[in-house]
């Protein structure tokens, strides 16, 4: 009976992510080898964050896609890309979610460096990098900022998180919407740790 329950929880998570039963991988196999309730919790957490009352279904899928791209998780990228398309995201919005992850990877490194060193001279130096996508994003300025904040939170850039959160407040975003985006990012990262 225990083996069946364990297999069902792993199988259930893989089914939720539209992955074949043999896709589990080493980390998920380790969780499935015990009567761990965590796999079931992870599946329920995913369902919960994808049903945000502050972000629509297309938005949650695009946010999750951006985090999956940030984590370089091909299985999760495929799942959230399909989910975004199913919920009405166009190819330009899907591509922008991935582009946001790439752009913020660069920004998070450089701004973290500025923050870590604390030297005013680095703040004076021009970034000198192109970021035109931020000027008129296909997903809209507010949503692009929301994705930027979520990626920055995952990448641990305090300066970027504070900057994007302030921009979001200026754009009329609510703290509840921001919190739902960050919770979703956390769940996608936790999925990344066990689903390869």
C-alpha positions as CSV (number, residue, x, y, z in Angstrom):
1,X,0.0,0.0,0.0
2,X,2.8,2.5,0.9
3,X,4.5,1.9,-2.5
4,X,1.3,2.6,-4.3
5,X,0.7,5.9,-2.4
6,X,4.3,6.9,-3.1
7,X,4.1,6.1,-6.8
8,X,0.7,7.9,-7.0
9,X,2.1,11.1,-5.5
10,X,5.1,11.2,-7.9
11,X,2.9,10.1,-10.9
12,X,0.3,12.7,-9.9
13,X,2.9,15.5,-9.9
14,X,4.3,14.3,-13.3
15,X,0.8,14.1,-14.7
16,X,0.1,17.7,-13.4
17,X,3.2,18.9,-15.3
18,X,2.2,16.9,-18.4
19,X,5.4,14.8,-18.1
20,X,5.7,11.1,-18.8
21,X,5.8,8.7,-15.8
22,X,9.4,7.8,-16.5
23,X,10.6,11.5,-16.3
24,X,10.9,11.6,-12.5
25,X,14.7,11.9,-12.3
26,X,17.0,11.4,-9.3
27,X,15.6,14.0,-6.9
28,X,12.0,13.1,-7.5
29,X,12.9,9.4,-7.2
30,X,14.4,10.0,-3.8
31,X,11.2,11.7,-2.6
32,X,9.1,9.0,-4.1
33,X,11.2,6.3,-2.4
34,X,9.6,7.3,1.0
35,X,6.2,8.0,2.2
36,X,7.0,11.7,1.8
37,X,4.0,14.0,1.8
38,X,6.1,16.7,0.2
39,X,5.4,15.6,-3.4
40,X,1.7,15.9,-2.8
41,X,2.3,19.3,-1.1
42,X,4.3,20.5,-4.0
43,X,1.5,19.5,-6.4
44,X,-1.1,21.3,-4.3
45,X,1.2,24.4,-3.9
46,X,1.5,24.6,-7.7
47,X,-2.2,24.5,-8.1
48,X,-2.7,27.1,-5.4
49,X,-0.3,29.7,-6.9
50,X,-1.6,29.2,-10.4
51,X,-5.1,30.2,-9.2
52,X,-4.1,33.6,-7.9
53,X,-6.9,36.0,-7.2
54,X,-4.6,38.9,-8.2
55,X,-3.0,37.6,-11.4
56,X,-5.0,36.0,-14.2
57,X,-4.3,32.5,-15.6
58,X,-2.3,33.9,-18.5
59,X,-0.2,36.0,-16.2
60,X,0.6,33.2,-13.8
61,X,1.6,31.0,-16.6
62,X,3.9,33.7,-18.1
63,X,5.4,34.4,-14.7
64,X,6.0,30.8,-14.1
65,X,7.6,30.5,-17.6
66,X,9.9,33.3,-16.9
67,X,11.1,31.7,-13.6
68,X,11.4,28.3,-15.4
69,X,13.6,29.9,-18.1
70,X,15.6,31.6,-15.4
71,X,16.2,28.2,-13.8
72,X,17.0,26.7,-17.3
73,X,14.5,23.8,-16.6
74,X,13.5,22.5,-20.0
75,X,10.6,20.4,-18.7
76,X,9.1,23.3,-16.8
77,X,9.7,25.7,-19.7
78,X,7.7,23.4,-22.0
79,X,4.9,22.9,-19.4
80,X,4.5,26.7,-18.7
81,X,4.8,27.6,-22.3
82,X,1.9,25.4,-23.2
83,X,-0.1,26.6,-20.2
84,X,0.5,30.2,-21.2
85,X,-0.6,29.5,-24.8
86,X,-3.7,27.6,-23.6
87,X,-4.6,30.7,-21.5
88,X,-4.3,33.1,-24.5
89,X,-0.6,34.2,-24.5
90,X,0.7,35.0,-27.9
91,X,4.1,34.0,-29.2
92,X,5.5,37.5,-28.5
93,X,4.4,37.3,-24.8
94,X,5.9,33.9,-24.4
95,X,9.1,35.0,-26.0
96,X,9.1,38.1,-23.7
97,X,8.8,36.0,-20.6
98,X,12.0,34.2,-21.6
99,X,13.7,37.4,-22.6
100,X,12.8,38.9,-19.2
101,X,14.6,36.1,-17.5
102,X,17.7,36.6,-19.7
103,X,17.8,40.4,-19.3
104,X,17.3,40.2,-15.5
105,X,20.1,37.6,-15.2
106,X,22.4,40.3,-16.6
107,X,20.9,43.1,-14.5
108,X,20.9,41.1,-11.3
109,X,24.6,40.3,-11.6
110,X,25.6,43.9,-12.3
111,X,23.3,45.6,-9.7
112,X,24.2,43.0,-7.1
113,X,27.9,43.8,-7.7
114,X,27.2,47.5,-7.2
115,X,25.3,46.8,-4.0
116,X,27.8,44.4,-2.6
117,X,30.8,46.7,-3.2
118,X,29.0,49.8,-1.9
119,X,31.4,52.0,-3.9
120,X,29.8,55.2,-5.2
121,X,32.1,55.1,-8.3
122,X,30.3,52.0,-9.7
123,X,27.0,53.8,-9.4
124,X,28.5,56.6,-11.5
125,X,29.6,54.3,-14.3
126,X,27.2,53.7,-17.2
127,X,25.7,50.3,-17.6
128,X,26.2,50.6,-21.4
129,X,23.9,47.7,-22.2
130,X,20.9,47.6,-24.4
131,X,17.5,47.0,-22.7
132,X,15.0,48.2,-25.2
133,X,12.6,45.5,-24.3
134,X,11.8,47.3,-21.1
135,X,10.6,50.4,-22.9
136,X,7.4,49.0,-24.6
137,X,7.0,45.3,-23.6
138,X,4.4,43.1,-25.3
139,X,3.0,42.1,-21.9
140,X,2.7,45.7,-20.7
141,X,4.9,47.8,-18.5
142,X,3.3,46.7,-15.2
143,X,3.4,43.0,-16.0
144,X,7.0,43.2,-17.3
145,X,8.0,44.9,-14.0
146,X,6.2,42.1,-12.1
147,X,8.1,39.4,-14.0
148,X,11.3,41.4,-13.4
149,X,10.7,41.6,-9.7
150,X,9.9,37.8,-9.5
151,X,13.1,36.9,-11.4
152,X,15.1,39.4,-9.3
153,X,13.7,37.8,-6.1
154,X,14.8,34.4,-7.2
155,X,18.3,35.7,-8.2
156,X,18.7,37.5,-4.8
157,X,19.2,41.0,-6.1
158,X,18.1,43.3,-3.2
159,X,18.6,46.5,-5.2
160,X,16.6,45.2,-8.2
161,X,13.8,43.8,-6.0
162,X,13.4,47.2,-4.3
163,X,13.6,49.1,-7.5
164,X,11.0,46.9,-9.3
165,X,8.7,46.9,-6.3
166,X,8.8,50.7,-6.2
167,X,8.1,50.9,-9.9
168,X,5.2,48.5,-9.5
169,X,3.7,50.7,-6.7
170,X,4.0,53.8,-8.9
171,X,2.2,51.9,-11.7
172,X,-0.7,51.1,-9.4
173,X,0.1,47.5,-8.6
174,X,-1.0,46.1,-5.2
175,X,1.2,44.4,-2.6
176,X,-1.1,41.4,-2.9
177,X,-0.3,41.1,-6.6
178,X,3.4,41.4,-5.9
179,X,3.2,38.8,-3.1
180,X,1.3,36.3,-5.4
181,X,4.1,36.7,-8.0
182,X,6.8,36.1,-5.5
183,X,5.0,33.1,-4.0
184,X,4.6,31.6,-7.5
185,X,8.3,32.2,-8.2
186,X,9.1,30.3,-5.0
187,X,7.0,27.3,-6.0
188,X,8.5,27.2,-9.5
189,X,12.0,27.2,-8.0
190,X,11.0,24.4,-5.6
191,X,9.7,22.4,-8.5
192,X,12.9,23.0,-10.3
193,X,14.8,21.4,-7.5
194,X,13.0,18.1,-7.9
195,X,11.8,18.0,-11.6
196,X,14.6,17.9,-14.1
